[in-house]
């Protein structure tokens, strides 16, 4: 999955952090900023928070929402810090010391985590073109681990034993679940990078457009959906592509 982001230039002297930000800590900090009265002895008091939110708190075990087998793994992938680093490549660059442009090559989940430190809330526009889940365009390890070492193994960049590789066949019972488990952390971390007035575009086709929309409603807020562009890629195409934003 390729990710292209347009970003504002960091302040002079500031460099992209080589350590991923703590996503949970950032969420707690924002929650405390909005509801300082919900803090008791440095901890979030959920009883007070519920009182402050009043009728906006959902009651009961049954409520509308998106759920699938593997969602807990997707959330763990968001919360797990990365130990990867970004290494400059001056010899592969053009005008390395003066350019304001940046191309990052690597596993997009790891890169998105690394960018949380230097570009959190500063990106103007993101465009992604993820796998359409047509049955064979992405592979995964059966244990769902998202660490860099696992990525290198199942992408064939390094050898490894004990990891079963497979494509996401439509006949599999977890066909949609595996795709959502892969997509959810990336969409979540991408949202954290956007400015208040930022926008994200996602290309997809009819295989997963419904699940993509549901995931983005949960992550970005249904009220922030703008439109779907439907376009026919070529005359022989059976299914049109769609761009959500």
C-alpha positions as CSV (number, residue, x, y, z in Angstrom):
1,X,0.0,0.0,0.0
2,X,1.5,3.3,-1.1
3,X,1.0,6.4,1.1
4,X,1.7,9.9,-0.3
5,X,1.4,12.8,2.2
6,X,1.7,16.5,1.7
7,X,3.2,18.0,4.8
8,X,4.1,21.4,6.1
9,X,7.8,21.9,6.6
10,X,9.0,21.4,10.2
11,X,10.5,24.3,12.1
12,X,14.1,25.0,11.3
13,X,16.4,22.6,13.1
14,X,13.6,20.1,13.8
15,X,14.1,16.6,12.5
16,X,11.7,13.6,12.1
17,X,11.9,11.6,15.3
18,X,13.4,8.1,15.0
19,X,11.2,6.9,17.8
20,X,7.5,6.4,17.4
21,X,5.1,8.5,19.6
22,X,3.0,6.9,22.3
23,X,-0.5,6.9,20.6
24,X,-2.3,6.0,23.8
25,X,-0.6,8.8,25.8
26,X,-1.5,11.3,23.1
27,X,-5.2,10.2,23.3
28,X,-5.2,10.5,27.1
29,X,-3.6,14.0,26.9
30,X,-6.3,15.2,24.5
31,X,-9.0,13.7,26.7
32,X,-7.6,15.5,29.7
33,X,-7.4,18.7,27.8
34,X,-11.1,18.5,27.0
35,X,-12.3,17.2,30.3
36,X,-9.9,18.2,33.1
37,X,-12.7,17.6,35.7
38,X,-12.6,13.9,34.8
39,X,-9.1,13.5,36.4
40,X,-8.7,12.2,39.9
41,X,-5.2,12.0,41.4
42,X,-3.7,11.8,37.9
43,X,-6.0,9.1,36.7
44,X,-9.1,9.3,34.4
45,X,-12.3,8.9,36.5
46,X,-14.7,7.3,34.1
47,X,-17.7,7.9,36.4
48,X,-17.0,11.6,36.3
49,X,-16.4,11.5,32.6
50,X,-19.8,9.8,32.0
51,X,-21.4,12.5,34.1
52,X,-19.7,15.2,32.1
53,X,-20.9,13.7,28.9
54,X,-24.4,13.2,30.1
55,X,-26.8,11.8,27.5
56,X,-24.0,11.3,25.0
57,X,-22.8,8.1,26.6
58,X,-24.1,4.9,25.1
59,X,-25.8,2.5,27.6
60,X,-26.0,-1.2,27.5
61,X,-24.1,-4.0,25.8
62,X,-25.8,-3.7,22.4
63,X,-25.0,-0.7,20.3
64,X,-24.3,0.2,16.7
65,X,-20.7,-0.1,15.6
66,X,-18.2,-1.9,13.5
67,X,-16.8,-5.2,14.8
68,X,-14.9,-8.1,13.3
69,X,-12.7,-11.0,14.2
70,X,-9.3,-9.4,14.7
71,X,-10.3,-5.9,15.8
72,X,-8.5,-6.3,19.1
73,X,-5.3,-7.2,17.2
74,X,-5.7,-4.1,15.1
75,X,-6.0,-1.9,18.2
76,X,-2.9,-3.6,19.7
77,X,-1.0,-2.8,16.5
78,X,-1.8,0.9,17.0
79,X,-0.7,0.9,20.6
80,X,2.5,-1.0,20.1
81,X,5.5,1.4,19.7
82,X,7.9,0.7,16.8
83,X,11.6,0.2,17.3
84,X,12.4,1.0,13.6
85,X,14.4,4.0,12.6
86,X,14.4,6.3,9.6
87,X,17.8,6.4,7.9
88,X,18.8,9.1,5.4
89,X,20.0,8.1,2.0
90,X,22.0,11.1,0.6
91,X,23.5,9.1,-2.3
92,X,20.0,8.2,-3.5
93,X,18.7,11.8,-3.1
94,X,18.7,15.0,-5.2
95,X,19.8,18.2,-3.5
96,X,19.7,16.4,-0.1
97,X,20.7,19.3,2.1
98,X,18.3,21.9,0.6
99,X,15.2,20.0,-0.7
100,X,11.8,20.5,1.1
101,X,10.5,17.2,-0.3
102,X,10.6,13.8,1.4
103,X,10.2,10.2,0.1
104,X,10.1,7.5,2.7
105,X,10.5,3.8,1.7
106,X,9.4,1.1,4.1
107,X,6.5,-0.7,5.8
108,X,3.8,2.0,5.9
109,X,2.6,1.0,9.4
110,X,6.1,1.4,10.9
111,X,6.5,4.7,9.0
112,X,3.2,6.1,10.1
113,X,4.2,5.4,13.7
114,X,7.5,7.2,13.3
115,X,5.8,10.2,11.7
116,X,3.6,10.7,14.8
117,X,6.4,12.6,16.6
118,X,7.3,15.2,14.0
119,X,4.1,15.5,11.9
120,X,1.3,14.9,14.4
121,X,-1.6,17.2,13.3
122,X,0.4,18.9,10.6
123,X,-0.4,17.1,7.4
124,X,-2.7,18.9,4.9
125,X,-3.6,16.0,2.5
126,X,-3.1,12.2,2.4
127,X,-3.8,9.9,-0.5
128,X,-3.6,6.1,-0.1
129,X,-4.2,3.3,-2.6
130,X,-4.5,0.2,-0.5
131,X,-5.0,-3.4,-1.6
132,X,-8.5,-3.8,-3.0
133,X,-8.7,-7.3,-1.4
134,X,-9.5,-9.1,-4.7
135,X,-8.0,-12.3,-3.4
136,X,-4.2,-12.3,-4.0
137,X,-2.6,-8.9,-3.9
138,X,-1.4,-9.0,-0.3
139,X,-0.1,-11.7,2.0
140,X,-0.1,-11.9,5.8
141,X,1.3,-13.9,8.7
142,X,-1.4,-16.0,10.3
143,X,-0.5,-14.7,13.8
144,X,-1.4,-11.1,12.8
145,X,1.8,-9.6,14.3
146,X,2.6,-6.3,12.7
147,X,6.2,-5.7,13.9
148,X,9.0,-4.8,11.5
149,X,10.7,-8.1,11.8
150,X,7.5,-10.0,10.9
151,X,7.0,-7.7,7.9
152,X,10.5,-8.3,6.6
153,X,9.9,-12.1,6.9
154,X,6.6,-12.4,5.2
155,X,7.5,-9.9,2.5
156,X,10.5,-12.1,1.6
157,X,13.1,-9.5,2.5
158,X,14.7,-11.8,5.1
159,X,14.4,-15.5,5.7
160,X,12.4,-16.9,8.6
161,X,10.9,-20.1,9.9
162,X,7.6,-20.8,11.6
163,X,5.5,-18.1,9.8
164,X,2.9,-19.5,7.5
165,X,2.3,-17.3,4.5
166,X,-0.9,-17.1,2.6
167,X,-2.9,-14.8,0.3
168,X,-6.2,-13.5,1.4
169,X,-8.5,-15.9,-0.5
170,X,-12.2,-14.9,-0.9
171,X,-13.2,-18.4,0.1
172,X,-11.6,-18.0,3.5
173,X,-13.9,-17.4,6.4
174,X,-11.9,-14.3,7.6
175,X,-11.6,-12.8,4.2
176,X,-13.0,-9.3,5.2
177,X,-11.7,-9.5,8.7
178,X,-8.0,-9.9,7.6
179,X,-8.3,-6.9,5.3
180,X,-9.9,-4.7,8.1
181,X,-7.2,-5.8,10.6
182,X,-4.6,-4.7,8.1
183,X,-6.3,-1.4,7.2
184,X,-7.6,-0.1,10.6
185,X,-4.3,0.7,12.3
186,X,-3.0,2.5,9.2
187,X,-6.2,4.6,8.8
188,X,-6.1,5.4,12.6
189,X,-2.5,6.6,12.5
190,X,-3.1,8.5,9.3
191,X,-5.9,10.5,11.0
192,X,-3.5,11.5,13.8
193,X,-1.3,13.1,11.2
194,X,-4.0,15.3,9.6
195,X,-4.5,18.9,10.5
196,X,-7.9,20.1,11.7
197,X,-8.8,21.0,8.1
198,X,-6.9,18.2,6.5
199,X,-8.3,15.7,4.0
200,X,-7.7,12.1,3.2
201,X,-8.5,10.3,-0.2
202,X,-8.7,6.5,-0.4
203,X,-9.0,4.6,-3.7
204,X,-11.0,1.3,-3.4
205,X,-13.4,-0.8,-5.5
206,X,-16.6,-2.7,-4.7
207,X,-14.9,-5.6,-2.9
208,X,-14.3,-3.5,0.3
209,X,-15.9,-0.1,-0.3
210,X,-18.6,-0.9,2.3
211,X,-16.2,-2.0,5.0
212,X,-13.8,0.9,4.2
213,X,-16.6,3.4,4.7
214,X,-17.7,1.8,8.0
215,X,-14.1,1.9,9.3
216,X,-13.5,5.5,8.2
217,X,-16.8,6.5,9.8
218,X,-15.6,5.1,13.1
219,X,-12.1,6.6,12.9
220,X,-12.7,10.0,11.2
221,X,-16.4,10.5,12.2
222,X,-19.3,10.0,9.9
223,X,-20.0,13.7,9.9
224,X,-16.6,14.4,8.2
225,X,-17.4,12.3,5.1
226,X,-17.5,14.5,2.0
227,X,-18.1,12.4,-1.1
228,X,-17.4,9.3,-3.2
229,X,-16.1,9.7,-6.7
230,X,-16.9,6.7,-8.9
231,X,-14.8,6.3,-12.1
232,X,-14.4,3.6,-14.7
233,X,-10.7,2.8,-15.0
234,X,-10.8,1.2,-18.5
235,X,-13.5,0.0,-20.9
236,X,-13.0,-3.7,-20.0
237,X,-13.1,-3.1,-16.3
238,X,-15.9,-5.1,-14.7
239,X,-16.0,-3.1,-11.5
240,X,-15.5,0.7,-11.2
241,X,-13.0,2.2,-8.9
242,X,-14.1,4.5,-6.1
243,X,-12.3,7.2,-4.3
244,X,-13.6,8.0,-0.8
245,X,-12.8,11.2,1.1
